Amino acid sequence: MIGIVGIGAAGGNIADLAFENGINAVALNFSERDLESLDFVEERLTLIGSEGVGKNRDEAINLMVDKNWEMALKFIKENFSTPSTEIIMVCFSAGGGSGGGIGPMLVDLLAQEMDDKAIVAVPILPDTTEALVHQVNALYVTEELSRQDLCVLPIDNEQVKKKNPNAGKARIFKETNETFVNLISTLPKYTDRHSKHGVLDKKDLRTIFFHKRNFCYFICRNNKIR
């Protein structure tokens, strides 16, 4: 029911973990080395023009010439066009270059090109100790997403940092990714449950994410979505 698109290194790591847990997932990146470092996700697209853009959003956007946009849209459509995939979550680092540059525009294009699917933007927000360039990139991303008519489901690394103030970035990212993927894996299972007080069917679940301007907030605290 749910498909994951991972953009850049951060999004690719989520896609890799999702695929390991049985969720249909793909990854795309300018960096072939980043894609090669993934262990499980099978469908990967290397964007052309650079081996990586660092944290430069503008460079990523400029490299997404017509051919790259065309390749990316075709790649995603080929992997998620079946009726069984009703929700597509596009994961990317809001503070990064590739994800922060491509992510907002790609989700907007997907919403137009695949209007039968619920397209969800999943920006990963930097914690407050990350470099200034990450914070600035994240501000641009959140501003761009706020102007779009789609569901946004941010992942907040700061919440994990607060729970583990002495943890390194590798541990923070690992815990954040695992919590997110575990919760996403659990969501469709609720549609199989029954209660005299009502049920949540697959159509209801899809509607939650399809609802325009629905701003969900994922927070890695007590394993809840709110």
C-alpha positions as CSV (number, residue, x, y, z in Angstrom):
1,M,0.0,0.0,0.0
2,I,2.9,2.4,0.9
3,G,5.9,3.0,-1.3
4,I,9.1,4.9,-0.3
5,V,11.2,7.1,-2.6
6,G,14.6,8.0,-1.1
7,I,16.4,11.0,-2.4
8,G,20.1,11.6,-1.6
9,A,22.1,9.9,1.1
10,A,19.6,10.4,4.0
11,G,16.5,9.4,1.9
12,G,18.4,6.5,0.4
13,N,19.1,5.1,3.9
14,I,15.4,5.2,4.8
15,A,14.5,3.5,1.5
16,D,17.1,0.8,2.2
17,L,15.7,0.1,5.6
18,A,12.2,0.2,4.3
19,F,13.0,-2.3,1.6
20,E,14.6,-4.6,4.2
21,N,11.4,-4.5,6.2
22,G,9.2,-5.5,3.2
23,I,8.1,-2.0,2.0
24,N,8.5,-1.3,-1.7
25,A,11.2,1.3,-2.0
26,V,13.5,3.0,-4.5
27,A,16.5,5.3,-4.2
28,L,17.8,8.1,-6.5
29,N,20.9,10.2,-6.1
30,F,23.6,12.1,-8.0
31,S,26.2,10.1,-6.1
32,E,26.7,6.6,-7.4
33,R,28.9,5.8,-4.4
34,D,26.1,6.6,-2.0
35,L,23.7,4.3,-4.0
36,E,26.3,1.5,-4.0
37,S,26.6,1.8,-0.2
38,L,22.9,0.7,0.2
39,D,22.5,-3.0,1.1
40,F,18.9,-3.9,0.3
41,V,17.0,-1.6,-2.0
42,E,17.2,-3.0,-5.5
43,E,15.9,-0.2,-7.7
44,R,18.3,2.7,-7.8
45,L,18.6,5.6,-10.2
46,T,21.9,7.6,-10.7
47,L,21.1,11.1,-11.8
48,I,23.5,12.5,-14.3
49,G,25.7,15.6,-14.2
50,S,27.7,15.2,-11.0
51,E,29.0,12.7,-8.5
52,G,27.5,14.7,-5.7
53,V,26.5,18.3,-4.9
54,G,27.6,18.5,-1.3
55,K,25.1,20.7,0.5
56,N,24.5,23.0,-2.5
57,R,20.7,23.1,-3.2
58,D,21.1,25.4,-6.2
59,E,23.6,23.1,-7.9
60,A,21.2,20.2,-7.5
61,I,18.3,22.2,-8.9
62,N,20.4,23.4,-11.8
63,L,21.5,19.8,-12.6
64,M,17.9,18.7,-12.8
65,V,17.7,19.5,-16.5
66,D,14.8,18.1,-18.5
67,K,16.5,14.8,-18.9
68,N,17.0,14.2,-15.2
69,W,13.4,15.2,-14.4
70,E,12.2,13.0,-17.1
71,M,14.3,10.1,-15.9
72,A,13.3,10.5,-12.3
73,L,9.5,10.7,-13.1
74,K,9.7,7.7,-15.4
75,F,11.7,5.7,-12.8
76,I,9.2,6.3,-10.0
77,K,6.2,5.7,-12.3
78,E,7.6,2.4,-13.4
79,N,8.0,1.2,-9.8
80,F,4.8,2.5,-8.2
81,S,2.2,2.6,-11.0
82,T,0.4,-0.6,-9.8
83,P,-2.9,-0.1,-8.0
84,S,-1.5,-1.8,-4.9
85,T,0.7,1.3,-4.2
86,E,-1.7,4.0,-3.0
87,I,0.6,6.2,-1.0
88,I,4.1,7.3,-2.1
89,M,6.3,8.9,0.6
90,V,9.2,10.9,-0.7
91,C,12.0,11.0,1.9
92,F,14.9,13.5,1.8
93,S,17.1,15.5,4.0
94,A,15.8,19.1,4.2
95,G,19.3,20.2,5.1
96,G,21.0,18.4,2.3
97,G,21.9,19.4,-1.2
98,S,20.4,16.7,-3.4
99,G,17.4,16.0,-1.3
100,G,16.8,19.6,-0.2
101,G,17.1,20.8,-3.8
102,I,15.2,18.1,-5.6
103,G,12.7,17.0,-3.0
104,P,10.2,19.8,-2.9
105,M,10.0,20.1,-6.7
106,L,9.8,16.3,-7.2
107,V,6.9,15.9,-4.9
108,D,5.0,18.7,-6.6
109,L,5.6,17.1,-10.0
110,L,4.6,13.6,-8.7
111,A,1.3,15.1,-7.3
112,Q,0.6,16.4,-10.8
113,E,1.7,13.3,-12.8
114,M,0.3,10.6,-10.4
115,D,-2.9,12.2,-9.1
116,D,-4.4,8.8,-8.4
117,K,-1.8,8.4,-5.6
118,A,-1.4,10.2,-2.3
119,I,2.0,11.9,-2.5
120,V,3.6,12.7,0.8
121,A,6.7,14.8,1.4
122,V,8.9,13.5,4.2
123,P,11.6,16.1,4.9
124,I,14.2,15.1,7.5
125,L,14.8,18.2,9.7
126,P,18.3,18.8,11.0
127,D,19.0,18.9,14.8
128,T,20.1,22.2,16.1
129,T,23.8,21.2,16.4
130,E,24.1,20.7,12.7
131,A,26.0,23.2,10.5
132,L,24.5,26.5,9.5
133,V,24.2,25.4,5.9
134,H,21.9,22.6,6.9
135,Q,19.7,25.0,8.9
136,V,19.4,27.4,6.0
137,N,18.6,24.7,3.5
138,A,15.9,23.4,5.8
139,L,14.3,26.8,6.0
140,Y,14.1,27.1,2.2
141,V,12.7,23.6,2.0
142,T,10.0,24.2,4.6
143,E,9.0,27.4,2.9
144,E,8.7,25.7,-0.5
145,L,6.7,22.9,0.9
146,S,4.3,25.2,2.7
147,R,3.3,26.6,-0.6
148,Q,2.4,23.2,-2.0
149,D,-1.0,21.6,-1.8
150,L,0.1,18.2,-0.3
151,C,0.6,16.3,2.9
152,V,3.9,16.9,4.7
153,L,5.2,14.5,7.2
154,P,8.5,15.9,8.7
155,I,10.9,13.7,10.6
156,D,12.5,15.7,13.5
157,N,16.1,14.6,14.4
158,E,16.1,17.1,17.2
159,Q,13.7,15.0,19.2
160,V,16.1,12.0,19.2
161,K,18.9,14.4,20.1
162,K,17.0,15.6,23.1
163,K,16.5,12.0,24.3
164,N,20.1,11.1,23.7
165,P,22.1,14.3,24.2
166,N,25.5,12.6,24.1
167,A,24.7,10.4,21.1
168,G,26.7,10.8,17.9
169,K,25.0,11.6,14.6
170,A,25.2,8.0,13.4
171,R,23.2,6.8,16.4
172,I,20.7,9.6,16.0
173,F,20.1,8.9,12.3
174,K,19.9,5.2,12.9
175,E,17.3,5.5,15.7
176,T,15.3,8.1,13.7
177,N,15.2,6.0,10.6
178,E,14.3,2.8,12.5
179,T,11.4,4.5,14.4
180,F,10.0,6.0,11.2
181,V,10.1,2.7,9.2
182,N,8.7,0.7,12.1
183,L,5.7,3.1,12.4
184,I,5.1,3.2,8.6
185,S,5.3,-0.6,8.5
186,T,2.6,-0.8,11.3
187,L,0.1,1.6,9.7
188,P,-1.5,-0.7,7.1
189,K,-2.0,-3.4,9.8
190,Y,-4.6,-1.2,11.5
191,T,-6.9,-1.7,8.5
192,D,-7.1,-5.4,9.4
193,R,-8.4,-4.7,12.9
194,H,-12.1,-4.7,13.8
195,S,-14.0,-2.9,16.6
196,K,-17.6,-2.2,17.4
197,H,-16.6,1.4,17.7
198,G,-15.6,1.6,14.0
199,V,-12.8,0.5,11.7
200,L,-10.0,2.1,9.7
201,D,-10.1,0.7,6.2
202,K,-7.5,1.2,3.5
203,K,-9.5,3.9,1.9
204,D,-9.6,5.8,5.2
205,L,-5.9,5.4,5.6
206,R,-5.2,6.7,2.1
207,T,-7.5,9.6,2.7
208,I,-5.5,10.7,5.7
209,F,-2.5,11.3,3.5
210,F,-4.3,12.3,0.4
211,H,-6.1,15.2,2.2
212,K,-4.7,18.4,0.8
213,R,-2.7,20.7,3.1
214,N,-2.8,18.1,5.8
215,F,0.3,18.8,7.8
216,C,1.2,15.7,9.9
217,Y,4.1,15.8,12.3
218,F,6.2,12.7,13.0
219,I,8.1,12.9,16.2
220,C,10.5,10.3,17.6
221,R,9.2,10.5,21.1
222,N,7.3,7.6,22.6
223,N,7.0,6.1,19.1
224,K,3.9,8.1,18.2
225,I,2.7,10.0,15.2
226,R,0.8,13.1,16.0
